[in-house]
Amino acid sequence: MKTLLRYKDLVEQGIVNNRMTLKRMIDERKFPAPIRFGRSIAWEADLIANWAASLRNSNNGVAA
């Protein structure tokens, strides 16, 4: 069974800090789309880990 992350989990892990930014990132396809369960949404933990890794890799060698 796949591990799912809810919005609260994303905030606790420091991935996002507010819902509007998250929605914008999803709309712009800069963040994985959620899985919907009725009115609830969640993300596959593996997809989020891969997204974070690709973000880190794309920033290698670039001054922040």
N, C-alpha and C positions, 0 to 999 in steps of 0.2 A: 504494500500500500504506500502511496506517495504521501510525503509530508506536505501539509498545506500551511501557508502563513496567512494570517488575517492582517488587516490594516494595523491593528495594535502591535502585532509582532514586527512589522516593518518599522514602526516608530521606535520600538524598544531596541531594535538592532541598529538604529541610526541611518536607515536606508532612505526614509522620507521624513519630513517634519510637518507636513500639513496636507489635507485632502485635495485642496485646489491645485497644488503643485503636482501631486500624484496624478490627478485627472488630466492635467495639461500634458504631462509626460506620456501618459497612455494615448491620449488623442494624437500627439505628435509622433507616436510609435517610437518613443525613446525609452519606454519601459514595457515589460511584458504585459500583455492583456490578462485580466483576471479571469478566473473560472467563476461562473455565477451559479448560485444555489438559491433559487427564488430571489429574495431581496438581499441575500448575503453574497459577498464576494471573497475570494481567496486567491492566492498565487501558489504555484508549485515551488517548493523550496529549491529544488534543483535548477529551475529556470531563473530564479532570483540570484542564486549563487553564480550561475554562468553569466548572467547579465553584469553582476558586480565584477567578475573576473575580466570580462571583455572591456569594461570601463577602465579598470586599473591598467590593463595592457595598452589601451589606446592613449593613456596619459603618460606612459613611460617615456622619459627623455624630454618631457615638456614641462617647463617651469610653471608652477601653480601661482 
